Amino acid sequence: QVQIVESGGGFVQPGGSVRLSCAASGSLASSVALDWFRQIPGKERELIAEFRGGDVAKYADSVRGRFTISKDTLKNMIYLQMNNLAPEDTAVYFCHGWVAIGGHHSHYWGQGTQVTVSS
């Protein structure tokens, strides 16, 4: 019912910036809440940016002050602006969506986009 596609990853030098995009489509796209996870090699997937209460952006400590999540509700899209990137930000970045219907939560994932930070 929801398809999620990320784009915008790639190779960047330390201190550089990358902007990721995430588009949701399908019959429930307008109802799904979208957020950003990442998976650093050898570590578990972690939530790094989300909206709480609809519009309040929240961030993991590791990215706060450097990353900014934004959204375009009309287009069912979210974005992640990543600034001052460091090698430890190298990871696969995933867009995640969830929707609650009748007390049941459904979760959807994009395929992930690789961001590599290296000199």
TORKOL-4160 file (C-alpha; in steps of 0.2 Angstrom, whole numbers, padded with zeros to 4 digits, m for minus):
119
<pt num="1" X="0000" Y="0000" Z="0000"/>
<pt num="2" X="0015" Y="0011" Z="0002"/>
<pt num="3" X="0031" Y="0012" Z="m0009"/>
<pt num="4" X="0045" Y="0022" Z="m0003"/>
<pt num="5" X="0060" Y="0027" Z="m0013"/>
<pt num="6" X="0075" Y="0037" Z="m0007"/>
<pt num="7" X="0087" Y="0047" Z="m0018"/>
<pt num="8" X="0102" Y="0058" Z="m0016"/>
<pt num="9" X="0116" Y="0047" Z="m0009"/>
<pt num="10" X="0134" Y="0047" Z="m0015"/>
<pt num="11" X="0152" Y="0051" Z="m0011"/>
<pt num="12" X="0156" Y="0066" Z="m0002"/>
<pt num="13" X="0172" Y="0073" Z="0007"/>
<pt num="14" X="0173" Y="0077" Z="0025"/>
<pt num="15" X="0164" Y="0094" Z="0029"/>
<pt num="16" X="0154" Y="0092" Z="0014"/>
<pt num="17" X="0135" Y="0092" Z="0012"/>
<pt num="18" X="0122" Y="0080" Z="0004"/>
<pt num="19" X="0103" Y="0081" Z="0003"/>
<pt num="20" X="0093" Y="0065" Z="0003"/>
<pt num="21" X="0075" Y="0064" Z="m0004"/>
<pt num="22" X="0061" Y="0052" Z="0000"/>
<pt num="23" X="0045" Y="0050" Z="m0009"/>
<pt num="24" X="0030" Y="0039" Z="m0003"/>
<pt num="25" X="0018" Y="0033" Z="m0016"/>
<pt num="26" X="0003" Y="0021" Z="m0015"/>
<pt num="27" X="m0015" Y="0021" Z="m0008"/>
<pt num="28" X="m0009" Y="0026" Z="0010"/>
<pt num="29" X="0005" Y="0038" Z="0005"/>
<pt num="30" X="m0004" Y="0053" Z="0012"/>
<pt num="31" X="m0007" Y="0045" Z="0028"/>
<pt num="32" X="0010" Y="0038" Z="0032"/>
<pt num="33" X="0022" Y="0047" Z="0043"/>
<pt num="34" X="0040" Y="0047" Z="0036"/>
<pt num="35" X="0057" Y="0048" Z="0045"/>
<pt num="36" X="0075" Y="0044" Z="0042"/>
<pt num="37" X="0086" Y="0030" Z="0049"/>
<pt num="38" X="0103" Y="0025" Z="0045"/>
<pt num="39" X="0114" Y="0009" Z="0047"/>
<pt num="40" X="0132" Y="0011" Z="0050"/>
<pt num="41" X="0143" Y="m0004" Z="0045"/>
<pt num="42" X="0143" Y="m0016" Z="0059"/>
<pt num="43" X="0129" Y="m0007" Z="0069"/>
<pt num="44" X="0111" Y="m0008" Z="0071"/>
<pt num="45" X="0099" Y="0003" Z="0061"/>
<pt num="46" X="0095" Y="0019" Z="0071"/>
<pt num="47" X="0082" Y="0032" Z="0070"/>
<pt num="48" X="0091" Y="0049" Z="0066"/>
<pt num="49" X="0077" Y="0061" Z="0061"/>
<pt num="50" X="0059" Y="0062" Z="0063"/>
<pt num="51" X="0044" Y="0073" Z="0066"/>
<pt num="52" X="0034" Y="0072" Z="0082"/>
<pt num="53" X="0017" Y="0078" Z="0084"/>
<pt num="54" X="0016" Y="0081" Z="0066"/>
<pt num="55" X="0028" Y="0096" Z="0064"/>
<pt num="56" X="0042" Y="0096" Z="0078"/>
<pt num="57" X="0058" Y="0089" Z="0071"/>
<pt num="58" X="0068" Y="0078" Z="0083"/>
<pt num="59" X="0086" Y="0071" Z="0080"/>
<pt num="60" X="0098" Y="0058" Z="0087"/>
<pt num="61" X="0112" Y="0066" Z="0097"/>
<pt num="62" X="0124" Y="0060" Z="0083"/>
<pt num="63" X="0117" Y="0071" Z="0070"/>
<pt num="64" X="0108" Y="0086" Z="0079"/>
<pt num="65" X="0115" Y="0103" Z="0073"/>
<pt num="66" X="0121" Y="0096" Z="0057"/>
<pt num="67" X="0106" Y="0087" Z="0049"/>
<pt num="68" X="0089" Y="0095" Z="0045"/>
<pt num="69" X="0073" Y="0085" Z="0041"/>
<pt num="70" X="0060" Y="0094" Z="0031"/>
<pt num="71" X="0044" Y="0089" Z="0022"/>
<pt num="72" X="0033" Y="0093" Z="0008"/>
<pt num="73" X="0016" Y="0086" Z="0013"/>
<pt num="74" X="0007" Y="0089" Z="m0003"/>
<pt num="75" X="0020" Y="0079" Z="m0012"/>
<pt num="76" X="0022" Y="0065" Z="0002"/>
<pt num="77" X="0040" Y="0068" Z="0003"/>
<pt num="78" X="0053" Y="0071" Z="0016"/>
<pt num="79" X="0071" Y="0077" Z="0014"/>
<pt num="80" X="0087" Y="0076" Z="0025"/>
<pt num="81" X="0099" Y="0090" Z="0023"/>
<pt num="82" X="0116" Y="0084" Z="0030"/>
<pt num="83" X="0130" Y="0096" Z="0033"/>
<pt num="84" X="0147" Y="0095" Z="0040"/>
<pt num="85" X="0148" Y="0077" Z="0036"/>
<pt num="86" X="0161" Y="0066" Z="0044"/>
<pt num="87" X="0168" Y="0049" Z="0040"/>
<pt num="88" X="0158" Y="0042" Z="0054"/>
<pt num="89" X="0142" Y="0047" Z="0045"/>
<pt num="90" X="0146" Y="0034" Z="0032"/>
<pt num="91" X="0131" Y="0023" Z="0031"/>
<pt num="92" X="0116" Y="0017" Z="0022"/>
<pt num="93" X="0102" Y="0029" Z="0024"/>
<pt num="94" X="0084" Y="0023" Z="0024"/>
<pt num="95" X="0068" Y="0032" Z="0023"/>
<pt num="96" X="0055" Y="0023" Z="0034"/>
<pt num="97" X="0036" Y="0026" Z="0035"/>
<pt num="98" X="0023" Y="0020" Z="0046"/>
<pt num="99" X="0004" Y="0021" Z="0047"/>
<pt num="100" X="m0008" Y="0016" Z="0061"/>
<pt num="101" X="m0025" Y="0009" Z="0055"/>
<pt num="102" X="m0037" Y="0002" Z="0067"/>
<pt num="103" X="m0024" Y="0000" Z="0081"/>
<pt num="104" X="m0012" Y="m0009" Z="0069"/>
<pt num="105" X="0004" Y="m0001" Z="0064"/>
<pt num="106" X="0011" Y="m0005" Z="0047"/>
<pt num="107" X="0029" Y="m0001" Z="0043"/>
<pt num="108" X="0037" Y="0002" Z="0026"/>
<pt num="109" X="0055" Y="0004" Z="0021"/>
<pt num="110" X="0064" Y="0011" Z="0006"/>
<pt num="111" X="0079" Y="0002" Z="m0002"/>
<pt num="112" X="0091" Y="0013" Z="0006"/>
<pt num="113" X="0104" Y="0025" Z="m0001"/>
<pt num="114" X="0123" Y="0024" Z="0002"/>
<pt num="115" X="0132" Y="0039" Z="0009"/>
<pt num="116" X="0151" Y="0038" Z="0009"/>
<pt num="117" X="0161" Y="0052" Z="0018"/>
<pt num="118" X="0179" Y="0050" Z="0014"/>
<pt num="119" X="0194" Y="0060" Z="0008"/>
